[in-house]
Amino acid sequence: MARGLPSAASLARLCQKLNRLKPLEESTMETSLSRCLSTLDLTLLGVGGMVGSGLYVLTGTVAKDMAGPAVLLSFAVAAVASLLAALCYAEFGARVPRTGSAYLFTYVSMGELWAFLIGWNVLLEYLIGGAAVARAWSGYLDAMFSHSIRNFTETHVGVWQVPFLAHYPDFLAAGILLLASAFVSCGARVSSWLNHTFSAISLMVILFIVILGFILARPRNWSAEEGGFAPFGFSGIMAGTATCFYAFVGFDVIAASSEEAQNPRRAVPIAIAISLSLAASAYILVSTVLTLMVPWHSLDPDSALADAFYRRGYSWAGFIVAAGSICAMNTVLLSNLFSLPRIVYAMAADGLFFQVFARVHSRTQVPVVGILVFGVLMALLALLLDLEALVQFLSIGTLLAYTFVAASIIVLRFQKTSPPSSPGPASPGPLGKQHDSFSDHIQLVEAAQASVAEPGHLRPALKPYLGFLGGCGPGAAVTWALGFLVASAIILDCVVVFGDSALSLPRWGYFLLLLLSGTVFLLSLLVLGVHQQQHRQDTFQIPLVPLTPALSILLNICLMLKLSYLTWLRFSIWLLIGLVVYFGYGIRHSKENQRELPGPITTRYVVFPSSSLEESVQPVQPPGQAPAHEPGCTE
């Protein structure tokens, strides 16, 4: 029995390390990056990240193979799901103006291991997404010259018949990625200026497509003789939605850029709202005119819009569309190459990834090593790999990140406000100088507690009716309710997505499982709703918490279950590689791990609201030092 105690203690310490949180430093605006981006810059970065190959390639693919003309409903549902996630990103981006996006948001609320895995998945999302867009870019340019580039390459290099490799090396796609990496490494201002130019051209071309497309519309293309409006039914619409999610992944570039925004608390929410609205409108309108111009079953998935104009006798319009698509894809490439190094920079700055990526160039104030290394990696992927089979992989990583960010919003709202990590002007000094004002502080603590319940505690007005919940420890009921909410959402989505036939259940068992999971989901929402939340006036907060993030969780999980099993298999393999990196490097080099290492201890005391006198006066150590423990205290 004695032998088992050390292993149990070691396991407890390991679990504590995996779940340690990054301190939430809200007030500081200091950064080694350059705060030079305005609201307009952030908005166009978001538009550029969303309106690209998804508009010119994904629209035709989903319409022909998954949803038919109902592709516009697929985009609408994906836009709603993205809006729910975008609101969560907006609150975090305004409150924590630091680079890192979903990785950082998870780190400050859910724990270190979860944060690393989210960052690891976002990293792959940007790598594959950038490479896929580059290949689509080269394909459109090649189509403008009657595929002469592809024919030249196949003639002089040859055709490959190797699994997972492309049919031929795409030197054009690799070259544009290297060129874009060079521009992005020149600084945020240069990237923003290029993005402004390409985004303006892209939006004008989209407006041209919509106007001319409605002029050429034929309503009979939605008629029953052409297959109808929704030939694949509801299942096809939802399958299309899961894939269309890829079109909206770009808005998180705004949250990832918040550390370089001039006024992040105002600019981030506004930029996310405007950019998502513009992108959703563009996708819905373009998919509408595309399926009205030509029958959905005759679309060319590789260049649907340009081909539609060619077939209607407007070849000159096809050239304009092709030129607009190239500009739009340039903005996506810039967005990916802008965001990816900053996510890696945030992970490296926290010690979870290799430190070389935390270096910032002294003149351009950008993480130039990350830009160049990952730009080259992205170019190699575009040069060698067949990326068509990997496009679905992008959605699962994004949906998982959105789910964790939504759960993080719930955790953050019901968390007790952290005490200050260092004394400000009004904070007490060393313990020996506090005696004169100590009683005043205790009275203030008691007065504050009497008037307002702390976040995570049962609302005072409901204590007479729900006293059994008030008996739980602070935050315990919220934690359990969130766990049950996520579990019931998974079960509910499995029942809805797979149905009674796939689950091999009798009809009554199907409805019983549906009723039970739905009831648990609603009860979990109710338990969360009766607890006190943080309410702040100085930053943006999303409305209807916990309902809004809970709906985001429910919808994201539903869309993840619609993806193929091969996507889940590839996703699992990538997660295993990430775990090797984390346990081999990140867990030991983490900055939070360095804080826990023993060292010289200097203790100072601050007073902050708490439910007991022992908790009201607590030692606070400078960053990087281990907590001091008084004799007789337990951890």
Salt bridges, closest charged atoms under 4 A:
GLU26 OE1 - ARG95 NE 2.80
GLU26 OE1 - ARG536 NH2 3.18
ASP41 OD2 - ARG189 NH1 3.35
ASP41 OD1 - HIS196 NE2 2.68
GLU91 OE2 - ARG413 NE 2.94
GLU112 OE1 - ARG20 NE 2.88
ASP142 OD2 - HIS147 ND1 3.51
GLU226 OE1 - HIS297 NE2 2.68
GLU259 OE2 - ARG98 NH1 3.08
GLU260 OE1 - ARG342 NE 2.60
ASP307 OD2 - ARG311 NH1 3.68
ASP350 OD1 - LYS22 NZ 2.81
ASP500 OD2 - ARG507 NH2 3.44
ASP538 OD2 - ARG265 NH1 3.28
ASP538 OD2 - ARG536 NH2 3.09
GLU592 OE2 - ARG595 NE 3.09
GLU596 OE1 - ARG20 NH1 3.45
GLU635 OE2 - HIS629 NE2 3.73
